Amino acid sequence: MLNIDHFELYSVAIITLLAVISPGPDFAMVSKVALLKGRREGILCALGISAAISVHLAYTLFGLGILLANNIWVLNTLRYLGAMYLIWLGVSALWPDIKNMFSNTVNKHSEGTIKQGLDSGNKGINNQSAFWTGFACNALNPKTMLFIVSLFSQVISDNTPLVIELGYGFYIAFAHFIWFGLVACLLTSEKVQKKVQAFKVWIERVTGVLLTSFGIRLLTD
C-alpha cells in the first residue's frame, strides 16, 4: 500500500491551482482562439497546453529538469525562443493595423478596415492548428519549466514513489486542460458571443498587444 504524504498532496494541489489560474500567455492565447474561432478550437488549444505540460513533466521526472534549470544557456535559449514566438503571434495579430498605419490608408470608422481585421484574424487562426498553437505557447515558456522543476524538487519529496509522482503529473496536466477548457467554454457561451461580435477586431488587437507584451517581458526578465 502506498504511503501518501497528505501535506505534500495538498501543497501540490493548491500550488498547481494558483499557478494555472494566474494570467499569462496561455490565458491570452486560449481567449483569443476561443473568441475568434469558437469553442472547439479553444478546447483544442487547451488540450495543446495540457500536452505541453506533459513534456515538462517527462524531462523533470527523468532528472533532466534540474540539470536544465541550472544551465543558464538552456534557460536563455528557451526564453528567447518563447519570447520570439509570443512576439511573432502578437505582431501577426496587429499586422493589419501596422500595415495600414505605414501605408496611411487606415480609416478607423470604415467598414472595410473592420472587415479586413476580421478576415486577417480568422485567416491567422485557420492557417495553424489550435492544438499546436497552445502546445508551442506553453512548451516554449521557461516559467512553466521552472514551476514544474521547482515543484518536483522543493515540494515533492525524493522519497515519493514514482507512481504518485506520475499521479501528480497527470493532475497538473489535467488541471491545465480543465481550467483553460472552462475558459474556452465560458468565452463561447451564447450570451458572451452576442456581445463579442461587434468587438472582434479589438479583441484581436488587445490580445496582440498582450502577447507582444508577454514576449518583451520574457526577453527583459
C-alpha positions as CSV (number, residue, x, y, z in Angstrom):
1,M,0.0,0.0,0.0
2,L,1.3,3.4,-1.0
3,N,2.2,5.8,1.8
4,I,0.8,9.2,0.8
5,D,2.1,12.4,2.4
6,H,-1.1,14.4,2.7
7,F,0.7,17.7,3.3
8,E,2.6,17.2,0.1
9,L,-0.6,16.2,-1.7
10,Y,-2.5,19.3,-0.6
11,S,0.5,21.5,-1.3
12,V,0.8,20.3,-4.9
13,A,-3.0,20.7,-5.4
14,I,-3.1,24.2,-4.1
15,I,0.1,25.5,-5.7
16,T,-0.9,24.0,-9.1
17,L,-4.3,25.6,-9.0
18,L,-2.8,29.0,-8.2
19,A,-0.3,28.7,-11.0
20,V,-2.9,27.6,-13.5
21,I,-5.4,30.4,-12.9
22,S,-2.7,33.2,-12.9
23,P,-2.9,35.3,-16.0
24,G,-0.2,34.7,-18.6
25,P,0.4,33.8,-22.3
26,D,-1.6,30.6,-22.1
27,F,-4.7,32.5,-20.9
28,A,-4.3,35.2,-23.6
29,M,-3.9,32.5,-26.3
30,V,-6.9,30.4,-25.3
31,S,-9.0,33.6,-25.0
32,K,-8.0,34.7,-28.5
33,V,-8.6,31.3,-30.2
34,A,-11.9,30.7,-28.4
35,L,-13.3,34.2,-29.1
36,L,-12.3,34.4,-32.7
37,K,-12.6,30.8,-33.8
38,G,-15.1,29.1,-31.5
39,R,-15.4,26.6,-28.6
40,R,-13.9,23.6,-30.4
41,E,-10.7,25.4,-31.4
42,G,-10.5,26.9,-27.9
43,I,-10.7,23.5,-26.3
44,L,-8.1,22.1,-28.7
45,C,-5.8,25.0,-27.7
46,A,-6.4,24.0,-24.0
47,L,-5.5,20.4,-24.9
48,G,-2.3,21.5,-26.6
49,I,-1.3,23.4,-23.4
50,S,-2.0,20.3,-21.3
51,A,0.1,18.1,-23.7
52,A,3.0,20.6,-23.4
53,I,2.8,20.2,-19.6
54,S,3.5,16.5,-20.1
55,V,6.7,17.3,-21.9
56,H,7.9,19.5,-19.0
57,L,6.9,16.7,-16.6
58,A,8.7,14.0,-18.7
59,Y,12.2,15.6,-18.5
60,T,11.7,16.6,-14.9
61,L,10.9,13.0,-13.8
62,F,13.9,11.8,-15.8
63,G,16.0,14.1,-13.7
64,L,16.9,16.4,-16.5
65,G,14.8,19.3,-15.2
66,I,17.3,20.4,-12.5
67,L,20.2,20.0,-15.0
68,L,18.4,22.2,-17.5
69,A,17.4,24.8,-14.9
70,N,20.9,25.1,-13.6
71,N,22.4,25.7,-17.1
72,I,21.8,29.4,-17.9
73,W,22.3,28.9,-21.6
74,V,19.4,26.4,-21.7
75,L,17.1,28.8,-19.9
76,N,18.2,31.7,-22.1
77,T,17.7,29.7,-25.3
78,L,14.2,28.7,-24.2
79,R,13.5,32.2,-23.1
80,Y,14.5,33.7,-26.4
81,L,12.5,31.1,-28.4
82,G,9.4,31.6,-26.3
83,A,9.7,35.4,-26.4
84,M,10.2,35.5,-30.2
85,Y,7.2,33.1,-30.6
86,L,4.9,35.3,-28.5
87,I,6.1,38.5,-30.2
88,W,5.5,36.9,-33.6
89,L,2.0,35.9,-32.6
90,G,1.3,39.4,-31.2
91,V,2.7,41.2,-34.2
92,S,0.8,38.9,-36.6
93,A,-2.5,39.9,-34.8
94,L,-1.6,43.6,-35.1
95,W,-0.2,43.4,-38.6
96,P,-3.3,44.8,-40.4
97,D,-3.2,47.9,-38.3
98,I,0.6,48.2,-38.6
99,K,0.4,47.9,-42.4
100,N,-2.4,50.4,-42.6
101,M,-0.5,52.8,-40.4
102,F,2.6,52.8,-42.6
103,S,0.6,53.0,-45.8
104,N,-1.5,55.9,-44.5
105,T,-4.7,54.2,-45.6
106,V,-6.2,53.3,-42.3
107,N,-9.8,54.6,-41.6
108,K,-10.8,53.9,-38.1
109,H,-14.5,54.2,-38.8
110,S,-14.7,52.4,-42.1
111,E,-16.4,49.0,-42.5
112,G,-13.6,48.0,-44.8
113,T,-11.0,48.2,-42.1
114,I,-13.1,46.2,-39.7
115,K,-13.7,43.5,-42.3
116,Q,-10.0,43.4,-43.1
117,G,-9.1,43.0,-39.5
118,L,-11.7,40.2,-39.0
119,D,-10.5,38.4,-42.2
120,S,-6.9,38.7,-41.1
121,G,-7.6,37.4,-37.6
122,N,-9.6,34.4,-38.8
123,K,-7.1,33.6,-41.5
124,G,-4.2,33.6,-39.0
125,I,-6.0,31.1,-36.9
126,N,-7.2,29.0,-39.8
127,N,-3.6,28.6,-41.0
128,Q,-2.4,27.0,-37.9
129,S,-3.7,24.3,-35.7
130,A,-5.2,25.5,-32.4
131,F,-3.7,22.4,-30.7
132,W,-0.2,23.1,-31.8
133,T,-0.6,26.9,-31.1
134,G,-1.4,26.0,-27.4
135,F,1.3,23.4,-27.3
136,A,4.1,25.8,-28.5
137,C,2.9,28.6,-26.3
138,N,3.3,26.5,-23.2
139,A,6.3,24.4,-24.2
140,L,8.4,27.5,-25.0
141,N,7.5,29.2,-21.7
142,P,10.5,28.9,-19.4
143,K,8.4,29.9,-16.4
144,T,6.3,26.8,-16.8
145,M,9.5,24.7,-16.9
146,L,10.8,26.4,-13.7
147,F,7.5,26.0,-12.0
148,I,7.4,22.3,-12.6
149,V,11.1,21.8,-11.7
150,S,10.7,23.8,-8.5
151,L,7.5,21.9,-7.6
152,F,9.2,18.5,-8.0
153,S,12.5,19.5,-6.4
154,Q,11.3,21.5,-3.5
155,V,7.7,20.4,-2.6
156,I,7.7,16.8,-3.7
157,S,10.0,14.6,-1.6
158,D,12.7,12.5,-3.2
159,N,11.2,9.5,-1.3
160,T,7.8,9.9,-3.1
161,P,7.1,6.8,-5.1
162,L,7.2,7.1,-8.9
163,V,3.5,6.2,-9.3
164,I,2.5,9.1,-7.0
165,E,4.8,11.4,-8.9
166,L,3.1,10.3,-12.1
167,G,-0.3,10.9,-10.5
168,Y,0.8,14.5,-9.6
169,G,1.9,15.0,-13.2
170,F,-1.4,13.8,-14.5
171,Y,-3.2,16.1,-12.1
172,I,-1.1,19.1,-13.2
173,A,-1.8,18.5,-16.9
174,F,-5.4,17.7,-16.3
175,A,-5.8,20.9,-14.2
176,H,-4.5,23.0,-17.1
177,F,-6.9,21.3,-19.5
178,I,-9.9,21.7,-17.3
179,W,-9.2,25.4,-16.5
180,F,-8.4,26.5,-20.0
181,G,-11.2,24.4,-21.4
182,L,-13.6,26.1,-19.0
183,V,-12.3,29.5,-20.1
184,A,-12.9,28.5,-23.7
185,C,-16.4,27.3,-22.9
186,L,-17.3,30.5,-20.9
187,L,-16.0,32.8,-23.6
188,T,-18.0,31.0,-26.3
189,S,-21.3,31.0,-24.4
190,E,-24.2,32.4,-26.4
191,K,-24.5,35.5,-24.1
192,V,-20.8,36.3,-24.4
193,Q,-20.7,35.7,-28.2
194,K,-23.6,38.1,-28.8
195,K,-21.6,40.8,-27.1
196,V,-18.3,39.9,-28.7
197,Q,-19.4,40.1,-32.3
198,A,-19.0,43.8,-32.5
199,F,-15.7,43.8,-30.8
200,K,-13.8,41.0,-32.6
201,V,-11.3,43.5,-34.2
202,W,-10.5,45.0,-30.8
203,I,-10.2,41.5,-29.3
204,E,-7.6,40.7,-31.9
205,R,-5.8,44.0,-31.2
206,V,-5.8,43.6,-27.4
207,T,-4.6,40.0,-27.5
208,G,-1.9,41.1,-30.0
209,V,-0.7,43.7,-27.5
210,L,-0.8,41.3,-24.6
211,L,1.1,38.6,-26.4
212,T,3.7,41.0,-27.6
213,S,4.0,42.5,-24.1
214,F,4.4,39.0,-22.6
215,G,7.2,38.3,-25.2
216,I,9.0,41.5,-24.5
217,R,8.7,41.0,-20.7
218,L,10.1,37.5,-21.2
219,L,13.1,38.9,-23.0
220,T,13.8,41.5,-20.3
221,D,13.2,39.3,-17.2
